Amino acid sequence: MTIEDARRQFPHTWTDMIYMNHAAISPMSFVVRDAVDKYLERRALKGIEPLPWATKMLLETKGIIAGWLHTSSDRIAFGLNTSESLSIVAEGYPWQSGDRILLYKYEFPTNVYPFLNQQRKGVTVDFFDAPHGRITPEVVAANLQPETKMFSLSAVQFLSGYRADLQAIGSLCNERGVIFCVDSIQGFPYIPINVERMHINVLANGSHKWLMSPEGVSFLYINKKTQEKIHQPAMGWTSVKNAFEPFNYDVNRVRNDASRYESGTMNFPGIAGMQASLRFFEEFGLEEIHRRTLELSGLMIDLCERHGAEILTPKNEAERGGIVTISINEPHAVLERLEKHSIIASVRAGKLRFAPYFYCTEEEVRKSVAILFE
């Protein structure tokens, strides 16, 4: 599939709009829209009771995700959003008074509130800073304490765009016996992730950013060793084996795999859209998506540097993802000027943030920067 082929799937590219805000929410492709429409049409006609065929679709989608993460599909559970998926782990861990959780102080709140909510159980949440926003294994090691039971980190930081060395940090946590949670919503799927090699115990990812899927779907990865420690914080009729035995009220027949954390009917239309998006990515090529996304963010950094801009995002390719954030005077006024030229970016914490994706063009990046500094 060529760039031109990919762009034809996104109707906004047929207009003068330049969309540089994939870190907030992504456009919906025709492929995704058609998959959702097809699901709804089937539900309205001959597939009114969807569980048999929709469940097959759900399992197929888990299989794709598991393959990309280098794990098995029984380690994947679907939910509504990243916060819910992280909350399952935060709420389900058997905390004792005096236990500690480690967090970076500038995380997006999704990766904070589920853990702050454990303070009512006598848990201490430790926030740490990192020089120049570089969350290195050395910085993490310096902030881990003997009582630290869990460390949660974004694969790519929502504000700076800093990309963590998940493998080195995961190895460190594994050595210290600390559960390593990863919020991958700003990095997956364009950043390769191998959960086993990286010693990631838990990974949560919502659907509407770089996955380019409908809102209201997330997935949770949890390895078997960690699942054995996570109690069932919420339970529903699909959490148990043989769910269609309605009067067998035995909580001990909870499922053995990650699907135990799925408590009821899923957002099947959203999952249908996600599956279509995943297959679209596969057709384009994951390695090419990775390469082009980093190439575009690198080009934007280079162009902004020529104008003397203060850039928060690391220039080093190994330490960045698709986000480029700059410090600029009157960022909201600048954002408004960009929008008048149909260039869509965002302001976060008083900084101007761009987030181009693989199907964007170099010309779009150059025009965005030219308008930014005109």
C-alpha positions as a printed NumPy array, in Angstrom:
array([[  0.   ,   0.   ,   0.   ],
       [  1.353,   3.419,  -0.936],
       [  0.973,   6.683,   0.98 ],
       [ -1.504,   7.791,  -1.665],
       [ -3.533,   4.608,  -1.129],
       [ -3.563,   5.199,   2.609],
       [ -4.551,   8.845,   2.294],
       [ -7.544,   7.98 ,   0.135],
       [ -9.013,   6.231,   3.166],
       [ -9.139,   9.499,   5.139],
       [-11.684,  11.974,   3.737],
       [-10.158,  14.973,   5.511],
       [ -7.107,  14.611,   3.244],
       [ -9.369,  15.438,   0.299],
       [ -9.831,  18.912,   1.781],
       [ -7.342,  21.606,   2.773],
       [ -7.196,  20.273,   6.353],
       [ -3.807,  19.223,   7.726],
       [ -4.382,  17.024,  10.751],
       [ -1.509,  17.046,  13.251],
       [ -3.346,  16.011,  16.408],
       [ -3.249,  12.207,  16.529],
       [ -2.068,  12.332,  20.148],
       [ -5.527,  13.676,  21.051],
       [ -7.918,  11.8  ,  18.787],
       [ -7.433,  10.398,  15.324],
       [ -9.549,  10.776,  12.196],
       [-11.692,   7.826,  11.227],
       [-10.924,   6.081,   7.956],
       [-13.441,   4.749,   5.48 ],
       [-12.193,   1.26 ,   6.376],
       [-13.159,   1.758,  10.012],
       [-16.437,   3.505,   9.263],
       [-17.458,   0.777,   6.839],
       [-16.678,  -1.938,   9.392],
       [-18.86 ,  -0.249,  12.002],
       [-21.633,   0.273,   9.437],
       [-21.406,  -3.381,   8.418],
       [-21.701,  -4.477,  12.036],
       [-24.745,  -2.256,  12.635],
       [-26.372,  -3.377,   9.4  ],
       [-25.945,  -7.025,  10.367],
       [-27.386,  -6.3  ,  13.832],
       [-30.394,  -4.617,  12.223],
       [-31.114,  -7.486,   9.836],
       [-30.241, -11.154,  10.286],
       [-27.705, -10.885,  13.107],
       [-29.973,  -9.325,  15.717],
       [-28.49 , -11.55 ,  18.427],
       [-24.791, -10.856,  17.883],
       [-22.994, -12.906,  20.532],
       [-22.018, -15.937,  18.391],
       [-20.541, -14.007,  15.471],
       [-19.462, -10.905,  17.409],
       [-17.577, -13.059,  19.912],
       [-15.665, -14.629,  17.028],
       [-14.721, -11.138,  15.847],
       [-13.629, -10.224,  19.386],
       [-11.349, -13.254,  19.622],
       [ -9.852, -12.545,  16.202],
       [ -9.093,  -8.965,  17.256],
       [ -7.447, -10.144,  20.456],
       [ -5.314, -12.428,  18.337],
       [ -4.046,  -9.546,  16.206],
       [ -3.199,  -7.424,  19.264],
       [ -1.515, -10.347,  21.   ],
       [  0.596, -11.035,  17.942],
       [  1.825,  -7.453,  17.82 ],
       [  2.665,  -7.556,  21.543],
       [  4.355, -10.98 ,  21.232],
       [  2.046, -12.722,  23.671],
       [ -0.969, -15.028,  23.536],
       [ -4.558, -13.875,  23.058],
       [ -5.674, -15.273,  26.428],
       [ -3.601, -12.491,  28.008],
       [ -5.795,  -9.761,  26.474],
       [ -9.045,  -8.338,  27.883],
       [-11.232,  -5.654,  26.348],
       [-12.693,  -2.704,  28.244],
       [-13.936,   0.838,  27.734],
       [-10.845,   3.035,  28.134],
       [ -7.3  ,   3.165,  29.432],
       [ -8.352,   4.45 ,  32.862],
       [-10.659,   1.482,  33.367],
       [ -7.961,  -0.979,  32.342],
       [ -5.389,   0.541,  34.718],
       [ -7.99 ,   0.701,  37.489],
       [ -8.521,  -3.058,  37.273],
       [ -4.901,  -3.565,  38.284],
       [ -4.729,  -0.717,  40.794],
       [ -7.927,  -1.786,  42.549],
       [ -7.245,  -5.511,  42.366],
       [ -3.773,  -5.596,  43.917],
       [ -3.749,  -6.761,  47.572],
       [ -2.315,  -3.564,  49.015],
       [ -1.025,  -3.404,  52.552],
       [ -0.572,  -0.225,  54.566],
       [  2.924,   1.065,  53.879],
       [  3.102,  -0.186,  50.298],
       [  4.259,   2.345,  47.714],
       [  3.504,   3.148,  44.06 ],
       [  5.954,   5.067,  41.882],
       [  4.803,   7.559,  39.222],
       [  6.419,  10.235,  37.073],
       [  5.086,  13.64 ,  38.185],
       [  4.09 ,  14.817,  34.69 ],
       [  2.041,  11.827,  33.599],
       [ -1.352,  12.276,  31.958],
       [ -4.02 ,  11.93 ,  34.7  ],
       [ -5.211,   8.607,  33.248],
       [ -1.99 ,   7.121,  34.579],
       [ -2.306,   8.849,  37.948],
       [ -5.826,   8.732,  39.391],
       [ -6.237,   4.937,  39.449],
       [ -3.162,   4.815,  41.682],
       [ -3.92 ,   7.878,  43.81 ],
       [ -7.229,   6.181,  44.551],
       [ -5.302,   3.544,  46.497],
       [ -4.208,   6.071,  49.129],
       [ -7.41 ,   5.281,  51.006],
       [ -5.895,   1.847,  51.652],
       [ -2.79 ,   3.276,  53.296],
       [ -0.701,   3.212,  50.129],
       [  1.854,   5.959,  49.469],
       [  2.194,   7.327,  45.943],
       [  5.679,   8.661,  45.223],
       [  6.08 ,  11.177,  42.394],
       [  9.511,  11.744,  40.892],
       [ 10.952,  14.27 ,  38.471],
       [ 13.497,  13.543,  35.768],
       [ 16.257,  15.837,  34.449],
       [ 15.126,  17.261,  31.104],
       [ 12.152,  14.898,  31.233],
       [ 14.35 ,  11.877,  30.464],
       [ 12.925,   8.959,  32.446],
       [ 15.974,   6.735,  32.284],
       [ 16.513,   3.429,  34.108],
       [ 18.993,   5.229,  36.363],
       [ 16.37 ,   7.796,  37.384],
       [ 13.814,   5.068,  38.034],
       [ 16.302,   3.017,  40.059],
       [ 17.086,   6.024,  42.24 ],
       [ 13.4  ,   6.42 ,  43.109],
       [ 12.412,   2.803,  43.719],
       [ 12.168,   1.933,  47.402],
       [ 12.011,  -1.442,  49.141],
       [  8.277,  -0.876,  49.717],
       [  7.561,  -0.027,  46.059],
       [  5.185,  -2.635,  44.677],
       [  4.202,  -1.054,  41.378],
       [  5.576,   1.414,  38.844],
       [  3.338,   2.776,  36.076],
       [  4.759,   4.691,  33.124],
       [  3.626,   5.96 ,  29.745],
       [  5.473,   4.427,  26.814],
       [  5.522,   7.918,  25.262],
       [  4.882,  10.99 ,  27.381],
       [  1.793,  12.928,  26.28 ],
       [  3.408,  16.344,  26.789],
       [  7.089,  16.067,  25.91 ],
       [  6.869,  13.109,  23.562],
       [  9.715,  11.405,  25.445],
       [  9.891,   7.69 ,  24.655],
       [ 11.035,   5.493,  27.512],
       [ 13.426,   2.573,  27.229],
       [ 10.793,   0.038,  28.236],
       [ 13.112,  -2.932,  28.018],
       [ 15.744,  -1.499,  30.355],
       [ 13.155,  -0.181,  32.818],
       [ 11.198,  -3.433,  32.671],
       [ 14.343,  -5.44 ,  33.406],
       [ 15.04 ,  -3.188,  36.38 ],
       [ 11.529,  -3.635,  37.761],
       [ 11.738,  -7.368,  37.24 ],
       [ 14.975,  -7.526,  39.217],
       [ 13.418,  -5.525,  42.063],
       [ 10.165,  -7.519,  42.112],
       [  8.14 ,  -4.435,  41.113],
       [  5.06 ,  -4.756,  38.887],
       [  5.714,  -2.739,  35.728],
       [  2.582,  -1.148,  34.241],
       [  2.71 ,   0.6  ,  30.873],
       [  0.176,   3.061,  29.483],
       [  0.903,   2.636,  25.787],
       [ -1.856,   4.819,  24.32 ],
       [  0.648,   7.385,  22.964],
       [  2.94 ,   4.768,  21.425],
       [  1.004,   1.76 ,  20.203],
       [  1.008,   0.522,  17.491],
       [  3.707,   2.649,  15.84 ],
       [  6.244,   1.829,  18.574],
       [  7.203,  -1.883,  18.597],
       [  6.424,  -3.491,  21.957],
       [  7.411,  -6.985,  23.073],
       [  5.81 ,  -7.444,  26.479],
       [  7.788, -10.542,  27.403],
       [ 11.201,  -9.272,  26.349],
       [ 10.467,  -5.92 ,  27.999],
       [  9.249,  -7.54 ,  31.236],
       [  5.975,  -5.621,  31.064],
       [  3.507,  -7.067,  33.559],
       [  0.535,  -4.909,  32.608],
       [ -0.213,  -2.786,  29.551],
       [ -3.296,  -0.653,  28.904],
       [ -4.269,   1.036,  25.647],
       [ -7.303,   3.   ,  24.49 ],
       [ -8.616,   2.984,  20.956],
       [ -9.072,   6.533,  19.724],
       [ -5.548,   7.908,  19.352],
       [ -2.856,   6.156,  17.307],
       [ -5.02 ,   3.047,  16.888],
       [ -7.403,   5.242,  14.848],
       [-10.466,   3.379,  16.118],
       [-13.841,   4.404,  17.545],
       [-13.946,   5.715,  21.097],
       [-15.043,   3.516,  23.972],
       [-12.73 ,   0.525,  23.502],
       [ -9.521,  -0.356,  25.298],
       [ -7.471,  -3.465,  25.831],
       [ -5.595,  -4.709,  28.856],
       [ -2.616,  -7.035,  28.692],
       [ -1.755,  -8.827,  31.923],
       [  0.698, -11.678,  32.266],
       [ -0.289, -14.814,  34.14 ],
       [  2.031, -14.225,  37.101],
       [  0.571, -10.768,  37.713],
       [ -3.007, -11.938,  37.154],
       [ -2.573, -14.355,  40.042],
       [ -1.995, -11.337,  42.31 ],
       [ -4.86 ,  -9.179,  40.992],
       [ -8.162,  -9.822,  42.728],
       [-11.374,  -9.35 ,  40.788],
       [-12.265,  -5.666,  41.464],
       [-15.491,  -5.934,  39.452],
       [-17.344,  -9.027,  38.395],
       [-20.084,  -9.657,  35.885],
       [-21.793, -12.516,  34.136],
       [-19.058, -12.934,  31.509],
       [-16.281, -13.042,  34.12 ],
       [-16.984, -16.693,  34.844],
       [-16.65 , -19.984,  33.001],
       [-19.816, -21.323,  31.392],
       [-21.482, -17.918,  31.541],
       [-24.762, -19.334,  30.239],
       [-25.38 , -21.303,  33.43 ],
       [-27.436, -18.463,  34.909],
       [-28.209, -19.918,  38.353],
       [-24.775, -21.293,  39.158],
       [-23.764, -18.452,  41.445],
       [-20.245, -19.603,  42.184],
       [-17.637, -16.845,  42.164],
       [-14.9  , -19.473,  42.286],
       [-15.568, -20.413,  38.669],
       [-14.002, -17.168,  37.483],
       [-12.175, -17.521,  34.165],
       [ -8.501, -18.487,  34.22 ],
       [ -7.372, -15.997,  31.594],
       [ -7.496, -12.214,  31.213],
       [-11.126, -12.343,  30.062],
       [-12.053, -12.671,  33.745],
       [-11.803,  -8.87 ,  33.83 ],
       [-14.495,  -8.486,  31.157],
       [-17.689,  -8.099,  33.148],
       [-20.401,  -8.004,  30.504],
       [-21.416,  -7.149,  26.964],
       [-18.643,  -5.541,  24.967],
       [-18.661,  -2.494,  22.685],
       [-18.847,  -4.737,  19.628],
       [-19.276,  -1.903,  17.087],
       [-16.123,  -0.274,  18.441],
       [-14.222,  -3.554,  18.363],
       [-15.343,  -4.096,  14.754],
       [-13.873,  -0.7  ,  13.909],
       [-10.677,  -1.479,  15.791],
       [-10.233,  -4.768,  13.958],
       [-10.62 ,  -2.993,  10.616],
       [ -8.028,  -0.41 ,  11.636],
       [ -5.58 ,  -3.107,  12.761],
       [ -5.915,  -4.942,   9.458],
       [ -5.41 ,  -1.653,   7.609],
       [ -2.18 ,  -1.09 ,   9.548],
       [ -1.036,  -4.617,   8.747],
       [ -1.655,  -4.034,   5.058],
       [  0.364,  -0.826,   5.129],
       [  3.098,  -2.447,   7.22 ],
       [  3.899,  -1.89 ,  10.902],
       [  7.596,  -1.331,  10.267],
       [  6.789,   1.304,   7.666],
       [  4.33 ,   2.995,  10.051],
       [  7.063,   3.098,  12.683],
       [  9.639,   4.46 ,  10.244],
       [  7.429,   7.135,   8.702],
       [  6.032,   8.382,  12.012],
       [  9.498,   8.933,  13.467],
       [ 10.694,  10.414,  10.18 ],
       [  7.898,  12.991,  10.215],
       [  8.379,  13.949,  13.857],
       [ 12.117,  14.257,  13.222],
       [ 11.5  ,  16.513,  10.228],
       [  9.227,  18.747,  12.294],
       [ 11.851,  19.051,  15.021],
       [ 14.555,  19.944,  12.477],
       [ 12.384,  22.602,  10.838],
       [ 11.352,  24.136,  14.166],
       [ 14.984,  24.23 ,  15.31 ],
       [ 15.869,  26.32 ,  12.273],
       [ 13.487,  28.959,  13.621],
       [ 15.159,  28.857,  17.027],
       [ 12.171,  27.247,  18.755],
       [ 12.455,  25.783,  22.24 ],
       [ 11.59 ,  22.128,  21.731],
       [ 10.633,  19.835,  24.595],
       [ 10.76 ,  16.671,  22.517],
       [ 14.076,  14.782,  22.303],
       [ 15.765,  14.922,  18.927],
       [ 17.291,  11.474,  19.419],
       [ 15.078,   9.013,  17.519],
       [ 15.422,   6.352,  20.217],
       [ 13.921,   8.759,  22.761],
       [ 10.949,  10.106,  20.854],
       [  7.704,   9.016,  19.292],
       [  5.213,  10.844,  17.124],
       [  4.696,  13.852,  19.414],
       [  6.533,  17.138,  18.925],
       [  6.003,  19.805,  21.593],
       [  7.402,  23.316,  21.556],
       [  7.384,  26.195,  23.993],
       [  6.072,  29.334,  22.34 ],
       [  4.608,  32.667,  23.394],
       [  0.815,  32.901,  23.391],
       [  0.272,  29.276,  22.357],
       [ -3.535,  29.595,  22.184],
       [ -3.257,  32.53 ,  19.799],
       [ -0.804,  30.553,  17.676],
       [ -3.164,  27.579,  17.716],
       [ -5.981,  29.812,  16.534],
       [ -3.814,  31.09 ,  13.666],
       [ -3.009,  27.52 ,  12.653],
       [ -6.672,  26.589,  12.715],
       [ -7.497,  29.487,  10.398],
       [ -5.232,  27.732,   7.9  ],
       [ -6.989,  24.388,   8.637],
       [ -3.972,  23.033,  10.503],
       [ -5.11 ,  21.071,  13.555],
       [ -2.749,  20.83 ,  16.529],
       [ -3.326,  21.267,  20.28 ],
       [ -2.174,  23.085,  23.398],
       [ -1.292,  21.028,  26.467],
       [ -0.046,  22.547,  29.736],
       [  0.697,  25.817,  27.943],
       [  2.777,  24.15 ,  25.24 ],
       [  1.989,  23.736,  21.545],
       [  1.831,  20.084,  20.545],
       [  1.926,  18.493,  17.088],
       [  1.395,  14.815,  16.375],
       [  1.77 ,  13.774,  12.709],
       [  1.156,  10.165,  11.694],
       [  2.433,   7.828,   9.003],
       [  0.011,   8.882,   6.252],
       [  0.801,  12.576,   6.658],
       [  3.189,  14.041,   4.106],
       [  6.427,  15.956,   4.358],
       [  4.714,  18.827,   2.569],
       [  2.073,  18.985,   5.3  ],
       [  4.776,  19.137,   7.965],
       [  6.63 ,  21.892,   6.107],
       [  3.468,  23.941,   5.628],
       [  2.522,  23.558,   9.303],
       [  5.894,  24.853,  10.433],
       [  5.839,  27.686,   7.89 ],
       [  2.451,  28.883,   9.168],
       [  3.58 ,  28.414,  12.759],
       [  6.452,  30.892,  12.338],
       [  5.009,  33.289,   9.767]])
